[in-house]
Amino acid sequence: MKTKEDLEHQIAMLMRALESGKADVVDYEKDLAAAQKKLEDINKPELTPLYFDKIQEAVEEGVGNFSFDDQDNYDKEFGMEYDGKVHLESIDLTCSYELVEKIVEQVHKLFTEAECPDEDVFNKE
């Protein structure tokens, strides 16, 4: 039969092993996340920093060409407070598709569309 000291020693050793295992799990989780990110990125086309800048400029130009001042682009709900003051309860952008179109239009100007030889394979399924 084990003594109290033996059991306390065993508990301390198990706690150290558990803590060590937790550290290993954290390291494995980081390694797994890094490997998953690399796998996700492996088939993405690479862009130079210059083209990332051009894409950002295209998005900014697309947003800049959208008329945020046009009141017809929004659904508005008003409310009235107890002291008679009118306030805006909510405002929703109703034509976000137009904003997206403006942005996509600018981004499309940066690229030419490549032919996809496998496109017929996807259409047959």
N, C-alpha and C positions, 0 to 999 in steps of 0.2 A: 504494500500500500504506500502511496506517495504521501510525503509530508506536505505541510502547508507551504513551506519554502519551495519545494519542488514544483507544486502547482502554480505558485506565483511566478516562478522562473519560466515555467512552460507558457503561462499566459503572456508574460512579457515578450517571449520569443515569438509567439504567434501574432501578437500585435505588431511587432517589428516586421514580420514577414508580410502581414496584411498591408501595412503602410508601404512597404517596398513594392508589393504587387500593385497597389493603387497607382504608384508612380509609373510603373511599367505600362499599366492600362492607359494612362494619360498620354504617354509617349506613343503607344500603338495607335491611339485615336488620332493624334496629330499626324503620324505617318500615313494612316489610312486616308485622312482628309486630303493630304497633299497628293497622294497617288490618285484619288478619285478626281481631283481638280486637274491633274495632268492628263488623265484619260479623257475627261470632258473637253480639254483644250486641244487634244492631239490632232483633231481633224479640222480645227478652225483655221481659216486662212490667216496668214500673218500680215499685219499692217505696220508700216513705219510710223514713227511719231509724227511725221509730217502729215500723213493721211489721217491719223487720229485728230490732228488739229483741223484738217479740212472738213472732217465729218462734224466736228463741233461747230465750226463756222457755218456749215450748211444747216444744221439744226437751229442755230441762232438766227440765221436769215429766214428760215421757214417760220419760226415763231414771230420774228419781226414783221413778216408780211401778213400775219393774221390780225384782223381787226378786233382787238379786245374792247374797243370803245363802242362798238355797235351793240346797242341795248337789246336788239332782237336776238342776239346770240345767247341770251340768258333767260332762265326761268327764275322769277323772283317771287318771294312770298314776304309780305309785310305784316307787321303786327303792331298793336297799340298797347302802350303801357298804361297803368292806372292813372298817371298824371296827364294823359292825353298825348304823350309823345309817340310819334310813329317811328318804328325801327324796322330794319331789314331782318326778318327771321332766317331766311336762307336764300342762297343764290346758287344756281347750277348752270354750268356751261352746257348748252343744249346741242351744240354743233361741234363737238370735239373731233368728229370725223374730218371736218374741214381743216382743223389744226393739224391733225395727223397727215392729211393729204399734202398740205403745204410743206411739212417737214420732209416727208418721203420724196416729194418732187425735187427738193433741193439735194437730198442725199443721192437720189438716182442720177443726178447730173454728174456725180463724181465717178461713176462706174459704167462699164459696158457689160451687158449680160452675156455670160458664157453659155455655150451650148452644152447641154447635159446629155451625153450619150445614153445614160441609163434611164432617161425620162420615159421611154416607151415601156420599160419594165414596170414602172410604177403605175402607168395608165392601164395596163392589162390586168392588174390585180383587182 
